[in-house]
Amino acid sequence: MDSAPIRVLLVDDEVLARSTLRLLLSKDPEVEVIGEAGSPADAAAKIRSLSPDLVFLDVQLSPRKTGFDVLSEIDEASRPVVVFVTAHEIHALRAFEVHALDYLLKPFDDDRFALALTRAKAHIRSLRAHDLARQLVAVLGSAPPRGPAPLPSTPPSTPPPRPQGRIAIKSGARVSFLPVQEIDWIEAEDYYVELHAGGASHLIRESMRDMEAQLDPQKFVRIHRSTIVNLDRVKELRTLLGGEYAVVLADGTELKCSRSRRDHICALLGLG
């Protein structure tokens, strides 16, 4: 289990705002605040030198420069996880475009901050786990092969498209970002789709077809014209009258699988 602390950098031009964030973070033993920055130049320099896991980043850092300008100076592959903190809702779409994990609107309460921090920690732990897995694969792949070399095979097929990393969800004056891997299942609601994740549901204006096109088809499967499920959440299949199936998720949710889609989901689950 990854026990290393989440290393956090606080970036805000207001000392009081940074102090508030530091106080909130001091309550979490899994977090270590490794620095603060009050200007765009200082923020970019400290992101490069300290390599934080997570940055709480104010949008309006000076009359001429913003948090977006700071990120533009950092190579995308080296960027930390970012949670924007701002009093202005108008920047939410741009925050989504630069792959911010969350968007905290000032003033926010302790519960909203705790939610953002919980999501950030889970996301960072997931990234660390994936990095470790890639390192292990690289090590194993560099080992000399045992036995005769395999016969040439057909070229590998094109890998499946990567899923959209997160989905923007607007609720009143608040915009939050839901990591795709946290979605349990999706259902169509007229001109909207409802995302079910961890016992909560989120309604967004999106067609089912457009939503499906954004997801990894090896992970998210349409089992009914109005239902998409995350295969990682499928616990079992149940046979119903007429040869149809019910898909049962880990939380006990039971969803009907149409007969025309039964074979496809069985194949993806390794049932033949």
C-alpha positions in Angstrom: 0.0 0.0 0.0 1.3 3.5 -0.9 2.0 5.3 2.4 4.0 8.2 1.1 2.3 11.6 1.9 0.6 13.7 -0.7 3.0 16.6 -1.3 1.0 19.8 -1.7 2.0 23.3 -3.0 -0.3 26.3 -2.2 -0.4 29.1 -4.8 -2.4 32.2 -4.1 -1.5 35.9 -4.1 -3.3 36.4 -0.8 -1.5 35.4 2.4 -4.8 34.8 4.2 -6.1 32.5 1.5 -2.9 30.4 1.7 -3.1 30.3 5.5 -6.7 29.1 5.3 -5.7 26.3 2.9 -2.8 25.3 5.1 -5.0 25.2 8.2 -7.5 22.9 6.4 -4.8 20.6 5.1 -3.2 20.4 8.6 -6.1 18.3 9.7 -5.1 15.5 7.2 -2.2 13.3 8.3 -1.8 12.0 4.7 -0.9 15.4 3.4 2.3 17.4 3.6 2.4 21.1 2.5 5.8 21.5 1.0 5.7 25.1 0.0 3.7 28.3 -0.9 3.9 30.7 -3.7 2.3 34.2 -4.1 3.2 35.1 -7.7 3.1 33.4 -11.1 6.9 33.3 -11.4 7.4 31.9 -8.0 4.7 29.3 -8.6 6.2 28.0 -11.8 9.7 27.9 -10.2 8.5 25.9 -7.2 6.4 23.5 -9.3 9.6 22.7 -11.2 11.9 22.5 -8.2 9.6 20.8 -5.7 7.6 18.5 -8.0 4.5 18.5 -5.8 1.8 15.9 -6.3 -1.0 18.4 -5.9 -1.3 22.2 -6.3 -4.1 24.3 -5.0 -3.9 27.1 -7.6 -5.6 30.5 -7.6 -6.8 31.7 -11.0 -6.1 35.5 -10.7 -2.6 35.7 -9.4 -1.7 39.2 -10.7 -3.3 41.9 -12.9 -1.7 40.4 -15.9 -1.1 36.7 -15.2 -3.3 33.8 -14.1 -2.9 30.3 -12.9 -3.4 29.2 -16.5 -0.3 31.1 -17.4 1.6 29.2 -14.7 0.5 25.9 -16.1 1.5 26.9 -19.6 5.1 27.2 -18.4 5.1 23.6 -17.1 5.6 20.7 -19.5 2.3 18.8 -19.6 3.9 15.5 -18.7 5.4 17.1 -15.6 2.3 18.9 -14.4 1.0 18.0 -10.9 -2.7 17.4 -10.2 -4.4 20.7 -10.0 -7.3 22.0 -8.0 -8.2 25.6 -9.0 -9.4 27.9 -6.2 -11.1 31.1 -7.3 -14.0 33.4 -6.7 -14.9 33.5 -10.4 -17.1 30.8 -12.0 -16.3 32.0 -15.6 -13.0 30.1 -15.7 -14.5 26.7 -15.0 -14.6 25.6 -18.7 -11.0 26.6 -19.2 -10.0 24.7 -16.1 -11.6 21.6 -17.6 -9.7 22.1 -20.8 -6.3 22.0 -18.9 -7.4 18.8 -17.1 -7.9 20.3 -13.6 -9.2 17.7 -11.2 -11.5 20.1 -9.4 -12.7 23.7 -9.2 -13.3 25.3 -5.8 -15.4 28.5 -5.8 -14.7 30.9 -3.0 -16.2 31.0 -0.4 -16.3 27.2 0.0 -17.2 25.3 3.2 -15.2 22.6 4.9 -17.3 19.8 3.4 -16.7 21.0 -0.1 -13.0 21.3 0.5 -12.8 17.9 2.1 -14.6 16.4 -1.0 -12.0 18.0 -3.3 -9.1 16.8 -1.2 -10.5 13.2 -1.0 -10.9 13.1 -4.8 -7.4 14.5 -5.3 -5.8 12.0 -2.9 -7.6 9.1 -4.6 -6.5 10.3 -8.0 -2.9 10.7 -7.0 -2.8 7.2 -5.4 -4.2 5.8 -8.6 -1.6 7.6 -10.7 1.1 6.2 -8.4 -0.2 2.7 -8.7 -0.3 3.0 -12.5 3.3 4.3 -12.6 4.4 1.4 -10.4 2.7 -1.1 -12.7 4.4 0.4 -15.8 7.8 0.2 -14.1 7.2 -3.5 -13.3 6.1 -4.2 -16.8 9.3 -2.4 -18.1 11.5 -4.5 -15.8 9.8 -7.7 -16.7 9.9 -6.8 -20.4 13.7 -6.2 -20.3 14.4 -9.7 -18.8 15.8 -12.2 -21.3 13.2 -14.5 -22.7 13.0 -18.1 -21.6 12.8 -20.9 -24.2 12.5 -20.4 -28.0 11.3 -17.1 -29.3 7.6 -17.0 -30.3 6.7 -17.3 -33.9 5.8 -14.0 -35.7 2.2 -13.0 -35.3 -0.1 -10.6 -36.9 0.6 -6.9 -36.0 -1.2 -5.9 -32.8 -4.5 -4.1 -33.2 -4.8 -0.4 -32.5 -5.2 0.0 -28.7 -8.6 1.1 -27.6 -9.1 4.9 -27.2 -8.2 6.3 -23.8 -11.3 7.4 -21.8 -11.9 11.0 -21.1 -10.1 11.7 -17.8 -12.8 13.5 -16.0 -16.3 15.0 -16.6 -17.3 18.6 -15.6 -20.4 18.7 -13.5 -22.1 22.1 -12.8 -24.4 22.4 -9.8 -25.6 26.0 -9.1 -22.5 28.2 -8.7 -20.2 25.2 -8.3 -18.3 23.2 -10.9 -16.7 19.9 -9.9 -14.9 17.3 -11.9 -15.8 13.6 -11.7 -13.0 11.1 -12.6 -14.3 8.7 -15.2 -13.0 5.7 -13.4 -15.3 6.5 -10.4 -18.5 6.1 -12.5 -20.5 3.0 -11.7 -23.1 3.2 -14.4 -24.9 5.7 -16.7 -28.5 6.0 -17.7 -30.3 8.1 -20.3 -32.8 10.8 -19.1 -34.4 12.4 -22.1 -31.8 14.9 -23.3 -29.6 14.3 -20.4 -27.5 11.5 -18.9 -27.4 10.6 -15.2 -24.0 9.5 -13.9 -24.1 7.2 -10.9 -20.9 7.1 -8.8 -20.3 6.0 -5.3 -23.9 6.2 -4.3 -24.3 9.8 -5.7 -25.9 10.8 -9.0 -25.1 13.7 -11.3 -27.3 14.9 -14.2 -25.5 16.5 -17.2 -26.8 17.7 -20.5 -25.3 15.2 -22.9 -26.7 12.6 -25.3 -26.2 8.9 -24.6 -24.4 8.5 -27.9 -22.0 11.4 -27.3 -21.3 10.1 -23.8 -20.6 6.6 -25.1 -18.2 7.9 -27.7 -16.0 9.6 -25.0 -15.6 6.4 -23.0 -13.2 3.4 -23.4 -15.3 0.7 -25.0 -13.3 -2.0 -23.2 -14.3 -0.6 -19.8 -17.7 1.0 -20.4 -20.3 -1.1 -22.2 -23.8 -0.3 -23.3 -26.0 -3.1 -22.0 -29.3 -1.5 -23.0 -30.2 1.4 -25.2 -30.5 3.6 -22.1 -27.8 2.1 -19.9 -24.0 2.0 -19.9 -22.0 0.1 -17.2 -18.4 0.2 -15.9 -17.3 -3.4 -16.3 -15.0 -3.0 -13.3 -18.2 -2.7 -11.2 -19.9 -5.8 -12.5 -20.2 -8.4 -9.8 -22.4 -11.0 -11.5 -24.9 -11.8 -14.3 -28.3 -13.3 -13.6 -30.5 -15.1 -16.1 -34.0 -13.9 -16.4 -37.0 -15.3 -18.1 -36.8 -15.3 -21.9 -33.1 -15.7 -22.0 -32.2 -12.2 -20.9 -29.7 -11.2 -18.3 -29.6 -8.8 -15.4 -26.2 -7.2 -14.7 -25.6 -6.9 -10.9 -23.0 -4.3 -9.8 -20.8 -4.5 -6.7 -23.2 -2.2 -4.8 -26.2 -4.4 -5.5 -27.6 -2.3 -8.3 -29.4 -4.6 -10.8 -29.6 -3.5 -14.4 -31.4 -5.2 -17.3 -29.2 -6.3 -20.2 -30.9 -6.4 -23.6 -30.8 -9.7 -25.5 -29.0 -8.1 -28.5 -26.1 -6.9 -26.3 -25.8 -10.0 -24.1 -23.1 -11.8 -26.2 -20.9 -8.7 -26.4 -20.8 -8.1 -22.6 -20.3 -11.9 -22.0 -17.3 -11.8 -24.3 -15.8 -8.8 -22.5 -16.3 -10.5 -19.2 -14.6 -13.6 -20.5 -17.7 -15.8 -20.5 -17.4 -16.8 -24.1 
